[in-house]
């Protein structure tokens, strides 16, 4: 079954080509079309787990302080920083 149209500003052709099903969320469809989330966490943070009750921001701050003592300033700030990547990764992977 092939159909064409726009979904959320992205042009799609054929529901099967994107691997989506009728009734799926538009956001999930766009992520599949782009190949999934492109958030790549720093390799030194991959094995870490958040503590119980810890938010994603607190988790990222703790890891950055451990990696770059004394205050974690080496992680940087802003959308492309290691701190931001860890925060997004923790939010997506652990649901915090």
C-alpha positions, -999 to +999 in steps of 0.1 A: +000+000+000+016+032-011+004+067-004+021+101-004+016+132+017+031+153+044+033+145+081+046+171+105+063+190+076+082+159+063+072+144+030+065+107+032+059+081+005+044+048+015+037+038+050+055+005+047+087+023+035+089+041+068+080+011+088+051+028+104+016+015+111-018+032+109-025+048+143+012+053+152+023+087+165+036+113+141+067+119+163+077+082+162+073+083+124+096+112+119+122+096+142+120+064+121+124+084+089+155+100+102+170+068+115+162+073+152+176+098+177+211+109+170+221+115+206+255+099+211+266+098+247+303+101+256+319+067+259+331+073+294+294+077+305+279+046+289+280+022+319+267+047+345+233+045+361+214+072+379+209+070+416+173+065+429+155+098+428+181+116+407+170+138+379+186+137+344+203+171+351+217+159+385+229+127+369+247+146+342+262+170+367+274+141+389+291+123+360+307+155+347+321+162+382+336+127+384+351+130+349+363+166+352+371+174+388+366+196+408+335+212+393+329+194+360+335+225+339+352+204+312+318+190+302+308+224+289+274+239+286+250+244+257+231+221+233+262+202+219+280+198+252+288+165+268+266+175+298+236+180+275+242+148+256+243+129+289+212+146+302+193+137+270+206+102+270+195+097+306+161+111+299+155+088+269+171+057+283+161+058+320+129+079+317+141+104+343 
